[in-house]
């Protein structure tokens, strides 16, 4: 975890730097608001701990500027300003959490962990992988063993669903609903046709075969 601490109180800053280091976090410290804004905007951080009252630029101003520029790094406000209006102002400015001084480090650390988990959950997955098969969901590209595989849009959607459920049996009903948006059985061989085409593209000339038929049940992508 890489953290930026923007805090002008030397005693508080030293305490947090030591405590965060003991958890394995790498922490940069800035004591001035304007310098903190520049550091936050130019650095790659997992979280920011920002004091409200700072020289140069206050914490609310820092966070508002970051959010206006598209920076979505999680922010934990740390402040002696603990009235309801103060907390609401900080959160509405773009803060993700607000902790009032004095505080227990165990609580601060727990709140940071929650922010990190939330950030990871909000981040969409852009790459999928099973064995040597890779899918780039943004570029809509598929490769196996480094070789590009051309797929039609429906084939790509079918493969994505299978890969997201790698190691699990996917039934025909699940495929009809999730890949074709059918909520009934059209009584056609559309799934069989697409599975056959997909198998020919991702398994032909490669070993071992990834796409398996589970007779009477459905299909499964398995890497080993």
WOVEN-V384059 format. One record per helix or strand of 2 or more residues. SS is the DSSP state (A for helix, B for strand). FROM is the first residue (numbers start at 0). TO is the last residue. Records with the same first field share a line. If there is no record, write none. Layout:
SS=FROM-TO / FROM-TO
This chain:
B=1-5 / 25-29 / 46-50 / 73-78 / 96-99 / 126-129 / 132-135 / 140-143 / 146-148 / 169-170 / 210-213 / 217-220
A=9-21 / 32-41 / 58-67 / 83-91 / 104-121 / 152-163 / 171-177 / 189-201
